[in-house]
Amino acid sequence: MTQITIAQIKQMLDAGKHDDALQACGSILAQPDLDSQLLADVHYMRGKVHMRCGRVRDALNDYLAAIDLDPDGPATQAYQAAQTILAFYDKNRYNP
């Protein structure tokens, strides 16, 4: 069985193979005794997949899991960006 890498997951994501990327992330996360940095990277990548698929809640959960493991990693910025998007309010869109 070949080992899936973060780079391969990124390629799947870039190619629009979201289901394959989620499956690859799941197979990595199912492995025992993983290094915390790898776990953080996988959660971050899975969060990116969820965001691309419009599953914001799932993405935020994965970003938070990655932040718990690596507070200085890219998930922190991704989480803040997602929060900014969710907090956006355009009062003109709600006026009749």
N, C-alpha and C positions, 0 to 999 in steps of 0.2 A: 504494500500500500504506500503510495507516495504521500509525502507530507505537503500540506497546503501552506502557502506562505501569505503574508499580508500583501505582498506585491501582486500575487495572483488574485487575491480578493479585490484589490484595487483595479486590476485589469478587467475583472468581471463587471465591476460597478461601472467603469468607464465605457464598457461595451453594451451596457444596458441589460446585462444578465442578472437582474436583481434576485430572482429566485435562487440561482446558482450561488450568488454571493452570500445570501442568507444561509443556505445549506452549508456552505464552506465554513462560515463563522460558527454555526451550530456544531459542526463536527470538531472544530478546534476547541470550543468551549466544553465539549463533552469529555475531553481528555483529562486524565487526572494529573495533579502536580504540575501545573503550568506556572511558568515564571510570571510575576505580577506585571511586568512591562508588556509581555505578550498578551496577557489578559486585557490590559488597558487598551492596547492597540486593536484587539479584536472587537471589544465593546465600542470603541470609537468608529471603526469601520462599519459595524452593524448599525450603529446610529446613523451613519451617513446613508446607508441603504434605506433605512426606514424613512429618513427625510425625503429622499428622492421618490419614494413611493407614497408620500403624503401621510405617513403614520407618525405624526409629530410626537404624540405621547410616548410611543415606543422609542423614538429617537432620543427624547429627553431622558428617559430611563437609562438607556445605554450610555449616553453622555455622562450622566451622574455616576454610573458604575465605573466608567473610565476615570472620572475625576477623583473618585475615592482611591483608586489605585495609583494614579499619577496626576496630582494637582497641577503640575506645570506642563502637562501635555496639551495636544491640540484640541482635546475634547472640551477644555475650559472655554476656549474661544468659540467653538461651535455651539456650546450650550448658551453662551451669552448672546450670540447672533440669533439663535432660535428664540430666545426670550424677547429680544428686541422686535423680531418679526411678530410674535404673538401679542406684544404690547402695543403695536401700532394701531392708532385710531385716527381716522379721517372724519372729522365732524361733518364735512360737506357731503359725504356719501350717505349720511343718515338723515339729512334734511329733505323734506318733500319738495 
